[in-house]
Amino acid sequence: MSYLVLARQWRPQVFEEVIGQRSITHTLQNAISQNRVSHAFLFSGARGVGKTSTARILAKALNCEKGPQVNPCNQCANCKEITSGISMDVIEIDGASNRGIEEIRELRENVRYTPAKSHYKIYIIDEVHMLTREAFNALLKTLEEPPAHIIFVFATTEPHKIPATILSRCQRYDFKRIPLKELIESLKRIVEREGIQISQRGLLIIARESEGSMRDAQSLLDQVISYGGKEIRDEDITEVLGLIDQKILSDTIDAIADRDGEKCVEIVEHIYHYGYDIQHFCQDLLRTLRNLILIKVSEHPEGFMELPPEELEGLKKQAERFQFEQLNHLFSLLLKGEEEVAQSTFPRTMLEITLIRMATLRPILPIDEILKKLEGLEKTPSVKGPTKPAEISRPESSKSSIGSKPFPIRGEPPKKSLEGKAREKVIEEEKFPHEVDQAASSSREETKDIEVYREERSLEESREFSEEVWRGLVDFTRAKNPILGSFLVLGSPICLSDEKVEIGFEKDSFHYDRILEKGNRSQLDSICQEYFKKNAKVIISPLERGTRLQGAISNTEGNRQENPEGGLKSKTEENPVIQEALRLFNGKIVEK
């Protein structure tokens, strides 16, 4: 007698033997007991999860000589014929090879005939999604109003390919993948009945490779038994199935943790030499990284992975060598590398480069730690003492006047006296208030300088008054004559007093020539007299090209228009908080 494979020997014969589909079998049993059996069923799901077996059990339960009943007796002639596949009233059709309209027309002719000796004539069409559109259309009318003795059971792995008009005429049952734990228990019962010695880890490997399919698991077990005989080692399973040994995966994780790129290349050489599937290795390594991530985020990771205790303990020790952010980045690198390996004509090289990238990945600081460092940096005093700049000179055309302080030339900062230090501190407070406030305790020694500044404030008030007066004059001129006011914006105040108003312009410039025109000059004289309420003398002085005096409105407004990012970028680069962030992330400021 020929050998019957395990998948056929252990095919379920009653609803209770169908593994992992309790909700479906319970519903079908209730439908039979309540006499509410539909005329059309659609069983969908992955391969090897019990669709066709359930269809046969349903056919036996309905056509059993003692039934219909919730479980077939498997002893009567009808049950035995259905089990053997020779029943005249249960017709199994392969949708892939009988997909044309002619076969469906023949089926329509046959449904008119009553069952030969059973209660129902049952058509089981496997892979029904393979039928053509014309075949589905020919089946519609029969499926909607079949004879009372006809029941259709469709099975498919791709329900989305079935027309909606067919789906709406069927009761649909979606079969789930069988859980790993139930697969292992079922395989354990089989090996015990067959007298096979195999470890729990060996059963786990087989169940994991079956990907939730009972038929695949039984077929793999059959193959392993043929190789190893009555006593099967774990090494036999990995060798006969061409799987990657767990030790190789563990060594790879250790090499990445040790930042040992050479070891990673040696592992790839070993995999290639023994003929392991490189893409399969990537998938197994992805699964290992997934387990490490789950260990990091879960207090009870064993609930999410079916692993032997010793293997789980080893993964926990390896997880301690990584940070969560690092594992997340490694997973992303390997996922991208797996895609490149699958598409590349040089998969071995791509795998080597991917593992080297993973091994040389720089440690990633957690976001919380980075934020703490930045907060600590903000609390660190960052105010530095001013440096002493060079002495400045004034243009020859500039003359000082009584009661007003002349404006220094831009580009040659004035000598900083005690009042200059104090004023710089005020400006710092305006720019970075949070930094200066934090550093206030460390700069108490400058209080004495500020007191000196207060005593000499009369000179500073004169300067501030001059700047305020200059801006007021420009705004007043804009209101009277916008064009003339726009010329003054690019001018530089040299001296402002009740008796004299001296304004400098770059010589030979457009604005200098225009301001000297008779109409503009006379109008400027009248505007100044009206603004100062006195007969002030207006002097227009030429300046060397590129020279602007401090206090000119163009120093702030004009420069921002000419180079809007220059000042902002320099301030950004000088900010110590941003400098620390750039150092931590190895970044740079990019202009857009």
Secondary structure in CASP SS format (residue, H / E / C, confidence):
PFRMAT SS
TARGET T0000
AUTHOR 0000-0000-0000
METHOD secondary structure of the structure
MODEL  1
M C 1.00
S C 1.00
Y C 1.00
L C 1.00
V C 1.00
L H 1.00
A H 1.00
R H 1.00
Q H 1.00
W C 1.00
R C 1.00
P C 1.00
Q C 1.00
V C 1.00
F H 1.00
E H 1.00
E H 1.00
V C 1.00
I C 1.00
G C 1.00
Q C 1.00
R H 1.00
S H 1.00
I H 1.00
T H 1.00
H H 1.00
T H 1.00
L H 1.00
Q H 1.00
N H 1.00
A H 1.00
I H 1.00
S H 1.00
Q C 1.00
N C 1.00
R C 1.00
V C 1.00
S C 1.00
H C 1.00
A E 1.00
F E 1.00
L E 1.00
F E 1.00
S E 1.00
G E 1.00
A C 1.00
R C 1.00
G C 1.00
V C 1.00
G C 1.00
K H 1.00
T H 1.00
S H 1.00
T H 1.00
A H 1.00
R H 1.00
I H 1.00
L H 1.00
A H 1.00
K H 1.00
A H 1.00
L H 1.00
N H 1.00
C C 1.00
E C 1.00
K C 1.00
G C 1.00
P C 1.00
Q C 1.00
V C 1.00
N C 1.00
P C 1.00
C C 1.00
N C 1.00
Q C 1.00
C C 1.00
A H 1.00
N H 1.00
C H 1.00
K H 1.00
E H 1.00
I H 1.00
T H 1.00
S H 1.00
G C 1.00
I C 1.00
S C 1.00
M C 1.00
D C 1.00
V E 1.00
I E 1.00
E E 1.00
I E 1.00
D E 1.00
G C 1.00
A C 1.00
S C 1.00
N C 1.00
R C 1.00
G C 1.00
I H 1.00
E H 1.00
E H 1.00
I H 1.00
R H 1.00
E H 1.00
L H 1.00
R H 1.00
E H 1.00
N H 1.00
V C 1.00
R C 1.00
Y C 1.00
T C 1.00
P C 1.00
A C 1.00
K C 1.00
S C 1.00
H C 1.00
Y C 1.00
K E 1.00
I E 1.00
Y E 1.00
I E 1.00
I E 1.00
D E 1.00
E C 1.00
V H 1.00
H H 1.00
M H 1.00
L C 1.00
T C 1.00
R H 1.00
E H 1.00
A H 1.00
F H 1.00
N H 1.00
A H 1.00
L H 1.00
L H 1.00
K H 1.00
T H 1.00
L H 1.00
E H 1.00
E C 1.00
P C 1.00
P C 1.00
A C 1.00
H C 1.00
I E 1.00
I E 1.00
F E 1.00
V E 1.00
F E 1.00
A E 1.00
T E 1.00
T C 1.00
E C 1.00
P H 1.00
H H 1.00
K H 1.00
I C 1.00
P C 1.00
A H 1.00
T H 1.00
I H 1.00
L H 1.00
S C 1.00
R C 1.00
C C 1.00
Q E 1.00
R E 1.00
Y E 1.00
D E 1.00
F E 1.00
K C 1.00
R C 1.00
I C 1.00
P C 1.00
L H 1.00
K H 1.00
E H 1.00
L H 1.00
I H 1.00
E H 1.00
S H 1.00
L H 1.00
K H 1.00
R H 1.00
I H 1.00
V H 1.00
E H 1.00
R H 1.00
E H 1.00
G C 1.00
I C 1.00
Q E 1.00
I E 1.00
S C 1.00
Q H 1.00
R H 1.00
G H 1.00
L H 1.00
L H 1.00
I H 1.00
I H 1.00
A H 1.00
R H 1.00
E H 1.00
S H 1.00
E C 1.00
G C 1.00
S C 1.00
M H 1.00
R H 1.00
D H 1.00
A H 1.00
Q H 1.00
S H 1.00
L H 1.00
L H 1.00
D H 1.00
Q H 1.00
V H 1.00
I H 1.00
S H 1.00
Y H 1.00
G H 1.00
G C 1.00
K C 1.00
E E 1.00
I E 1.00
R C 1.00
D H 1.00
E H 1.00
D H 1.00
I H 1.00
T H 1.00
E H 1.00
V H 1.00
L C 1.00
G C 1.00
L C 1.00
I C 1.00
D C 1.00
Q H 1.00
K H 1.00
I H 1.00
L H 1.00
S H 1.00
D H 1.00
T H 1.00
I H 1.00
D H 1.00
A H 1.00
I H 1.00
A H 1.00
D C 1.00
R C 1.00
D C 1.00
G H 1.00
E H 1.00
K H 1.00
C H 1.00
V H 1.00
E H 1.00
I H 1.00
V H 1.00
E H 1.00
H H 1.00
I H 1.00
Y H 1.00
H H 1.00
Y C 1.00
G C 1.00
Y C 1.00
D C 1.00
I H 1.00
Q H 1.00
H H 1.00
F H 1.00
C H 1.00
Q H 1.00
D H 1.00
L H 1.00
L H 1.00
R H 1.00
T H 1.00
L H 1.00
R H 1.00
N H 1.00
L H 1.00
I H 1.00
L H 1.00
I H 1.00
K H 1.00
V H 1.00
S C 1.00
E C 1.00
H C 1.00
P H 1.00
E H 1.00
G H 1.00
F H 1.00
M C 1.00
E C 1.00
L C 1.00
P C 1.00
P H 1.00
E H 1.00
E H 1.00
L H 1.00
E H 1.00
G H 1.00
L H 1.00
K H 1.00
K H 1.00
Q H 1.00
A H 1.00
E C 1.00
R C 1.00
F C 1.00
Q C 1.00
F H 1.00
E H 1.00
Q H 1.00
L H 1.00
N H 1.00
H H 1.00
L H 1.00
F H 1.00
S H 1.00
L H 1.00
L H 1.00
L H 1.00
K H 1.00
G H 1.00
E H 1.00
E H 1.00
E H 1.00
V H 1.00
A H 1.00
Q H 1.00
S C 1.00
T C 1.00
F C 1.00
P H 1.00
R H 1.00
T H 1.00
M H 1.00
L H 1.00
E H 1.00
I H 1.00
T H 1.00
L H 1.00
I H 1.00
R H 1.00
M H 1.00
A H 1.00
T C 1.00
L C 1.00
R C 1.00
P C 1.00
I C 1.00
L C 1.00
P C 1.00
I H 1.00
D H 1.00
E H 1.00
I H 1.00
L H 1.00
K H 1.00
K H 1.00
L H 1.00
E H 1.00
G H 1.00
L H 1.00
E H 1.00
K H 1.00
T C 1.00
P C 1.00
S C 1.00
V C 1.00
K C 1.00
G C 1.00
P C 1.00
T C 1.00
K C 1.00
P C 1.00
A C 1.00
E C 1.00
I C 1.00
S C 1.00
R C 1.00
P C 1.00
E C 1.00
S C 1.00
S C 1.00
K C 1.00
S C 1.00
S E 1.00
I C 1.00
G C 1.00
S E 1.00
K C 1.00
P C 1.00
F C 1.00
P C 1.00
I E 1.00
R C 1.00
G C 1.00
E C 1.00
P C 1.00
P C 1.00
K C 1.00
K C 1.00
S C 1.00
L H 1.00
E H 1.00
G H 1.00
K H 1.00
A H 1.00
R H 1.00
E H 1.00
K H 1.00
V H 1.00
I H 1.00
E H 1.00
E H 1.00
E H 1.00
K H 1.00
F C 1.00
P H 1.00
H H 1.00
E H 1.00
V H 1.00
D H 1.00
Q H 1.00
A C 1.00
A H 1.00
S H 1.00
S H 1.00
S H 1.00
R H 1.00
E H 1.00
E H 1.00
T H 1.00
K H 1.00
D H 1.00
I H 1.00
E H 1.00
V H 1.00
Y H 1.00
R H 1.00
E H 1.00
E C 1.00
R H 1.00
S H 1.00
L H 1.00
E H 1.00
E H 1.00
S H 1.00
R H 1.00
E H 1.00
F H 1.00
S H 1.00
E H 1.00
E H 1.00
V H 1.00
W H 1.00
R H 1.00
G H 1.00
L H 1.00
V H 1.00
D H 1.00
F H 1.00
T H 1.00
R H 1.00
A H 1.00
K H 1.00
N C 1.00
P H 1.00
I H 1.00
L H 1.00
G H 1.00
S H 1.00
F H 1.00
L H 1.00
V H 1.00
L C 1.00
G C 1.00
S E 1.00
P E 1.00
I E 1.00
C E 1.00
L E 1.00
S C 1.00
D C 1.00
E C 1.00
K E 1.00
V E 1.00
E E 1.00
I E 1.00
G E 1.00
F E 1.00
E E 1.00
K C 1.00
D C 1.00
S C 1.00
F H 1.00
H H 1.00
Y H 1.00
D H 1.00
R H 1.00
I H 1.00
L C 1.00
E C 1.00
K H 1.00
G H 1.00
N H 1.00
R H 1.00
S H 1.00
Q H 1.00
L H 1.00
D H 1.00
S H 1.00
I H 1.00
C H 1.00
Q H 1.00
E H 1.00
Y H 1.00
F H 1.00
K C 1.00
K C 1.00
N C 1.00
A C 1.00
K E 1.00
V E 1.00
I E 1.00
I E 1.00
S E 1.00
P E 1.00
L E 1.00
E C 1.00
R C 1.00
G C 1.00
T C 1.00
R C 1.00
L E 1.00
Q C 1.00
G C 1.00
A C 1.00
I H 1.00
S H 1.00
N H 1.00
T C 1.00
E H 1.00
G H 1.00
N H 1.00
R H 1.00
Q H 1.00
E H 1.00
N C 1.00
P C 1.00
E C 1.00
G H 1.00
G H 1.00
L H 1.00
K H 1.00
S H 1.00
K H 1.00
T H 1.00
E H 1.00
E H 1.00
N C 1.00
P H 1.00
V H 1.00
I H 1.00
Q H 1.00
E H 1.00
A H 1.00
L H 1.00
R H 1.00
L H 1.00
F H 1.00
N C 1.00
G C 1.00
K C 1.00
I C 1.00
V C 1.00
E C 1.00
K C 1.00
END
